[in-house]
Amino acid sequence: MGVALVEGIISAGLVNPQEMVVYDQDTDKTAGLQAKLGLMVAQSLPVFCQDAKKIFISVKPQDIPKLLLSIKPCLNANHLLVSVAAGLKIKFYQDYLGKEQKIIRLMPNTPSLVGEGMIVACKSESVSSEEEETVLQLLKPLGKVLPLEEAHFDAVTALSGSGPAYIYLVIEALIDGGVAVGLSRDVAQLLVSQTVFGAAKMVLTTGLHPAVLKSQVTSPGGITCAALLALEDGNIRAAIAKAVIVGASRSKEMGNQN
């Protein structure tokens, strides 16, 4: 996700590569980014914090405490931290760095890697509206960006954060169905993928309720009507809704553990 952020921001021309500095313990990774994008590479965390004012933290949640303790002596009131770590609340960072530390918390999803992500953001009280808007503008090349209160982040994590996995399961099942009725797997995958992409775009473009769009495809007594009845018999609607509810509960549980 960190690489997606870097490449999206630079490819959109929002930041000059020479104005962006990265640090990673994996020096091969940073060397590759430098060669590909022309950005700057810091040789240590203190140097990185000295050079960067907006710091995007994109490491595994279990590695965050050690990282925060390492950079705490290097931070000042001008630093703005942007976190993409799942399950870690703003208060978690403030417990390590102080209540006045500027924090923006993000919940992106993997389609951000192809510029079609859904990114939800919330901020600490110490972050101004102008600072928040600057960060949101940097994220727009990765997809759609929505500021939202942190109280909704467990729901967001379960819905848009985990949501691609639910859709991949549906796509996989549709492909299997296509193969079962005689299509090659490659053809079935293309038909399904474009259909799912187009259906989602119809919802976004028209603004119509999905039920209305569904009715436009469904003729009385027709093929779609029969197929939808089979899906309803399988309780697909309840199963998918329950996945979001269970996911949100698990997200809340993990957040409390952290």
C-alpha positions as CSV (number, residue, x, y, z in Angstrom):
1,M,0.0,0.0,0.0
2,G,2.9,2.3,0.7
3,V,4.2,1.8,-2.8
4,A,0.7,2.5,-4.2
5,L,0.6,5.8,-2.3
6,V,4.0,6.9,-3.6
7,E,3.4,5.9,-7.2
8,G,-0.1,7.4,-7.3
9,I,1.0,10.7,-5.9
10,I,4.0,11.0,-8.2
11,S,2.2,9.8,-11.4
12,A,-0.5,12.4,-10.8
13,G,2.1,15.1,-10.7
14,L,1.0,16.3,-7.3
15,V,4.5,16.2,-5.8
16,N,7.9,16.5,-7.5
17,P,9.8,13.3,-6.9
18,Q,12.7,15.3,-5.5
19,E,10.3,16.6,-2.8
20,M,9.4,13.1,-1.6
21,V,11.7,11.0,0.7
22,V,11.2,7.4,1.6
23,Y,12.7,5.1,4.2
24,D,12.5,1.3,4.6
25,Q,14.6,-1.3,6.4
26,D,14.6,-3.1,3.0
27,T,17.2,-1.1,1.2
28,D,16.6,-3.0,-2.1
29,K,13.0,-1.8,-2.0
30,T,13.9,1.8,-1.6
31,A,16.7,1.6,-4.2
32,G,14.1,0.2,-6.6
33,L,11.8,3.1,-5.9
34,Q,14.6,5.6,-6.3
35,A,15.6,4.1,-9.7
36,K,12.0,3.9,-10.9
37,L,10.6,7.2,-9.7
38,G,13.6,9.5,-9.0
39,L,12.6,10.2,-5.4
40,M,14.9,10.7,-2.4
41,V,15.9,7.9,0.0
42,A,16.8,8.5,3.6
43,Q,19.5,6.5,5.2
44,S,18.1,6.5,8.7
45,L,14.8,7.3,10.5
46,P,16.2,10.5,12.1
47,V,17.3,11.8,8.7
48,F,13.9,10.9,7.3
49,C,12.0,12.8,10.0
50,Q,14.3,15.8,9.5
51,D,13.5,15.9,5.8
52,A,9.8,15.0,5.8
53,K,7.0,17.1,7.2
54,K,4.1,14.8,6.2
55,I,5.0,11.2,7.2
56,F,3.0,8.3,5.8
57,I,3.3,5.3,8.0
58,S,2.8,2.1,6.0
59,V,4.1,-0.8,8.0
60,K,2.5,-3.8,9.7
61,P,0.5,-2.9,12.8
62,Q,2.7,-5.1,15.0
63,D,5.7,-3.1,14.0
64,I,4.2,0.3,14.7
65,P,5.0,0.6,18.5
66,K,8.8,0.1,17.8
67,L,8.6,2.6,15.0
68,L,6.9,5.2,17.0
69,L,9.4,4.9,19.8
70,S,12.2,5.3,17.3
71,I,10.8,8.5,15.7
72,K,9.4,10.2,18.8
73,P,12.6,12.0,19.6
74,C,12.7,13.4,16.0
75,L,9.2,14.7,15.8
76,N,8.0,18.3,16.4
77,A,4.8,20.3,16.1
78,N,5.1,20.6,12.4
79,H,5.1,16.9,11.7
80,L,1.8,15.4,10.4
81,L,1.6,11.6,10.6
82,V,-0.7,9.7,8.2
83,S,-1.3,6.0,9.1
84,V,-2.7,3.3,6.9
85,A,-2.3,0.6,9.6
86,A,-5.6,-1.3,10.1
87,G,-7.1,-1.4,13.6
88,L,-4.9,1.3,15.2
89,K,-6.9,4.2,16.5
90,I,-5.7,7.8,16.7
91,K,-5.5,7.4,20.5
92,F,-3.0,4.6,20.0
93,Y,-0.6,7.0,18.3
94,Q,-1.3,9.7,20.8
95,D,-0.5,7.4,23.7
96,Y,3.0,7.0,22.3
97,L,3.6,10.5,20.9
98,G,1.4,12.8,22.9
99,K,-2.1,14.1,22.5
100,E,-1.1,17.1,20.4
101,Q,0.6,15.0,17.8
102,K,-1.1,15.6,14.4
103,I,-2.5,12.3,13.1
104,I,-4.6,11.4,10.1
105,R,-5.9,7.8,10.0
106,L,-6.7,6.1,6.7
107,M,-8.6,3.0,5.8
108,P,-7.7,2.3,2.1
109,N,-8.4,-0.9,0.2
110,T,-6.4,-2.9,-2.3
111,P,-8.0,-1.5,-5.5
112,S,-6.0,1.6,-4.6
113,L,-3.2,-0.2,-6.3
114,V,-5.0,0.3,-9.7
115,G,-6.3,3.8,-9.0
116,E,-9.8,2.6,-8.1
117,G,-9.6,2.4,-4.3
118,M,-11.9,3.6,-1.6
119,I,-10.0,5.5,1.0
120,V,-11.7,6.8,4.2
121,A,-9.9,9.3,6.4
122,C,-10.3,10.8,9.9
123,K,-8.1,13.2,11.8
124,S,-7.0,14.2,15.3
125,E,-8.2,17.5,16.7
126,S,-4.8,19.0,16.3
127,V,-5.0,18.6,12.5
128,S,-6.4,21.7,10.7
129,S,-9.0,21.4,8.0
130,E,-6.5,22.8,5.5
131,E,-3.9,20.2,6.5
132,E,-6.5,17.5,6.1
133,E,-7.6,18.7,2.7
134,T,-3.9,18.8,1.5
135,V,-3.6,15.1,2.4
136,L,-6.9,14.1,0.8
137,Q,-5.8,15.8,-2.4
138,L,-2.7,13.7,-2.4
139,L,-4.8,10.5,-2.1
140,K,-7.3,11.3,-4.9
141,P,-5.2,9.6,-7.7
142,L,-5.7,6.3,-5.8
143,G,-9.5,6.4,-6.1
144,K,-12.3,8.0,-4.1
145,V,-11.6,9.6,-0.8
146,L,-14.1,10.2,2.0
147,P,-13.5,12.0,5.3
148,L,-15.5,10.3,8.1
149,E,-15.6,10.3,11.9
150,E,-13.4,7.6,13.5
151,A,-16.4,6.1,15.3
152,H,-17.4,4.6,11.9
153,F,-14.0,3.0,11.1
154,D,-14.9,-0.5,12.3
155,A,-17.8,-0.5,9.9
156,V,-15.6,1.0,7.2
157,T,-13.0,-1.6,7.7
158,A,-15.5,-4.4,7.4
159,L,-17.3,-2.9,4.4
160,S,-14.8,-1.2,2.0
161,G,-11.6,-2.4,3.7
162,S,-12.5,-6.1,3.5
163,G,-15.1,-5.7,0.8
164,P,-12.8,-6.5,-2.2
165,A,-12.4,-10.0,-0.7
166,Y,-16.2,-10.5,-0.7
167,I,-16.5,-9.4,-4.3
168,Y,-13.6,-11.7,-5.3
169,L,-15.5,-14.6,-3.8
170,V,-18.6,-13.6,-5.8
171,I,-16.5,-13.2,-9.0
172,E,-14.9,-16.6,-8.4
173,A,-18.3,-18.2,-7.9
174,L,-19.7,-16.6,-11.1
175,I,-16.6,-17.8,-13.1
176,D,-17.2,-21.3,-11.8
177,G,-20.8,-21.1,-12.9
178,G,-19.7,-20.0,-16.4
179,V,-17.3,-22.9,-16.6
180,A,-20.1,-25.2,-15.5
181,V,-22.2,-24.2,-18.5
182,G,-19.5,-24.6,-21.0
183,L,-17.3,-21.5,-21.2
184,S,-13.6,-21.6,-20.9
185,R,-12.2,-20.2,-17.7
186,D,-10.5,-17.3,-19.4
187,V,-13.6,-16.2,-21.2
188,A,-15.7,-16.6,-18.1
189,Q,-13.3,-14.5,-16.1
190,L,-13.3,-11.7,-18.7
191,L,-17.2,-11.7,-18.9
192,V,-17.6,-11.7,-15.1
193,S,-14.9,-9.1,-14.3
194,Q,-16.2,-6.6,-16.9
195,T,-19.7,-7.2,-15.8
196,V,-18.9,-6.5,-12.1
197,F,-16.9,-3.5,-13.1
198,G,-19.7,-2.1,-15.3
199,A,-22.4,-2.8,-12.7
200,A,-20.5,-0.9,-10.1
201,K,-19.9,2.0,-12.5
202,M,-23.6,2.1,-13.2
203,V,-24.4,2.6,-9.5
204,L,-21.7,5.3,-9.2
205,T,-22.6,7.1,-12.4
206,T,-26.4,7.0,-12.3
207,G,-26.8,7.4,-8.5
208,L,-29.8,5.1,-8.7
209,H,-30.6,2.5,-6.0
210,P,-29.2,-0.9,-6.9
211,A,-32.7,-2.3,-6.6
212,V,-33.8,0.0,-9.4
213,L,-30.9,-1.0,-11.6
214,K,-31.6,-4.6,-10.8
215,S,-35.2,-4.2,-12.0
216,Q,-34.0,-2.8,-15.3
217,V,-32.3,-6.2,-16.0
218,T,-35.1,-8.4,-14.7
219,S,-38.0,-9.2,-17.0
220,P,-41.1,-10.9,-15.6
221,G,-40.7,-14.7,-15.8
222,G,-37.4,-14.3,-17.5
223,I,-33.9,-15.7,-17.2
224,T,-32.6,-13.1,-14.7
225,C,-35.8,-13.5,-12.6
226,A,-35.2,-17.2,-12.3
227,A,-31.5,-16.8,-11.5
228,L,-32.2,-14.2,-8.8
229,L,-34.7,-16.5,-7.2
230,A,-32.0,-19.2,-6.9
231,L,-29.7,-16.6,-5.3
232,E,-32.4,-15.6,-2.8
233,D,-33.0,-19.3,-2.0
234,G,-29.3,-19.5,-1.1
235,N,-29.7,-16.6,1.4
236,I,-27.0,-14.7,-0.4
237,R,-28.3,-11.3,0.7
238,A,-28.3,-12.3,4.4
239,A,-24.9,-14.0,4.1
240,I,-23.2,-11.0,2.6
241,A,-24.8,-8.6,5.1
242,K,-23.8,-10.9,8.0
243,A,-20.2,-10.8,6.7
244,V,-20.0,-7.1,7.2
245,I,-21.6,-7.3,10.6
246,V,-19.1,-10.0,11.8
247,G,-16.2,-8.1,10.2
248,A,-17.1,-4.9,12.0
249,S,-17.3,-6.8,15.3
250,R,-13.9,-8.4,14.7
251,S,-12.4,-5.0,13.8
252,K,-13.7,-3.5,17.1
253,E,-12.3,-6.5,19.0
254,M,-8.9,-6.1,17.4
255,G,-8.9,-2.3,18.0
256,N,-9.6,-2.9,21.7
257,Q,-6.8,-5.4,21.9
258,N,-4.4,-2.9,20.4
